Amino acid sequence: MNTNLENKVVLITGGAKRVGAAICRELHAHGANLMIHYNTSKQAAKALQAELNLQRPDSVSIIQGDLLNAAIATSLVKETTARFGKLDILINNASTYEPTEIGNINEENWHDLIGSNLKAPTFIAQAAAKALKKSHGCIVNITDMHIESPKKGYVVYSVAKAGLVTLTKSLAQELSPEVRVNAVAPGPVLWPENNPQFDEVYRQRVISQTLLKRIGDPTDIAKAVKFLAADAPFITGHVLAVDGGRSINL
C-alpha cells in the first residue's frame, strides 16, 4: 500500500456507487480514512464500508443525508470531525443527471439539478472551510467535460456543472493560501443507468468522437482525484479533463 494519504481524513459525497466508490477505493488504498456520504444507496454504502474496513479496521464510516437540504452540509462536516478529529479533503462528487429540454424545464428539475450539482458543493465547502484551513487541506469537485460544449437537451445540468467550475475557481481564491481547490471533468467512463438514449448506436458515436477511441474507467477519475488531493501541492483553481480527448474533438 502506498501511504501518501496516511491518516488523512476524506469526506466524499455520493461515495457509495459508481465513480464515487472508485474514488473511495483509490484514496483508501493510499491510506486515507473515509466518511462516505450517501442518500438512498444505503445497502451499497454499507457494503463498501464493510469491504474497506476489512482491509483496514475502523477506517471508514458512512453518513446519510439529502443534499438538497442545505442544513445537511453542517452535519456532514460536524459528524466527520467528531468521528475522525479533523477534515483534510472534501470531494464533492454527488450528482443528479437528467435531460431538461427547453419547453420542459420546471422548478422541480431545476431544484434537483442545481441543488445536487452546485448548491450542495457550495454549502458543504462553506461548512468545511474552517476545518480545511486548519488542516491546510483541499477540495476536489467533480464536474463534467461538457462544461465548454453543453450537451444538447441537458440545459439545467450543463448550467449547474459550469457553475461548479466557477465555484471551484472562486473557492480557490477565497480559501487561499491554506486550502487548494480543484476539479476533475470526466468524459465517458460509465454510461448512465436505465436511460434508453444511451443505446449502442449512441455509445459507438461517443467512442468515435473520443481521441483515444474508447471509454475510460472509473479508476481513471479516481486516480485524477488522488493526484489533485495528494500529489499536486502547487495546483489550485484548475479543472483537469479526464475524457480521452473528447472535449477537444467535438
Disulfide bonds with the S-S distance in Angstrom:
none
